Amino acid sequence: MMGIEWLRPAAFLGSILYALIGVVIFWLCFVIIDKITPTDLWAEIVEKQNVALGMVVAAMCLGVSIIVAAAIH
């Protein structure tokens, strides 16, 4: 019965709660980094199609996601 332990309501709701907390923290980190950089990251990536900046932001997103996941775990 160990295989379906994650289906318990407490474990399932805890997982949902931690996922939401992780997403909120990740979003806040992105907003803070967007505010401290001299240009508007979103406009630069989407409107001007700056692939290099997109790769830097993607790496930053992965780094923040790993930190948040480790903190929650």
Protein Blocks (a to p, Z undefined) as FASTA:
>chain_A
ZZmmmmpmklmmmmmmmmmmmmmmmmmmmmmmmmmpmbdfklmmmmnopaklmmmmmmmm
mmmmmmmmmmmZZ
